[in-house]
Amino acid sequence: EGDEVDWIFTISPQNLEALQADENIIVETSPRLSYDYFGLNTTRAPFDDVRVRQAIAYSIDRDQICAGAFFCSAVNVNKSTTSYRVLLHLERS
């Protein structure tokens, strides 16, 4: 506060509401093209058991994480990443 800023790339979610309430500040947002995830080492017990991983997946309240950890500024896409890579092949002329 009190300083002059022309542009900030990332605003902490906990500061967003206060900045939006300040009439001297213009806050514009856009979707972030990234995601956060919780990863497990599936080569070690007990995470090598698919039933354990499923139980963990079912027990996670993704909406609560979006609300609590990201101050309601995140969206639950409820999709996992794929197990393969998508390769882009460009033919040369």
Secondary structure as GFF3:
##gff-version 3
##sequence-region A 1 93
A	DSSP	alpha_helix	13	21	.	.	.	ID=ss1
A	DSSP	alpha_helix	50	59	.	.	.	ID=ss2
A	DSSP	alpha_helix	62	68	.	.	.	ID=ss3
###
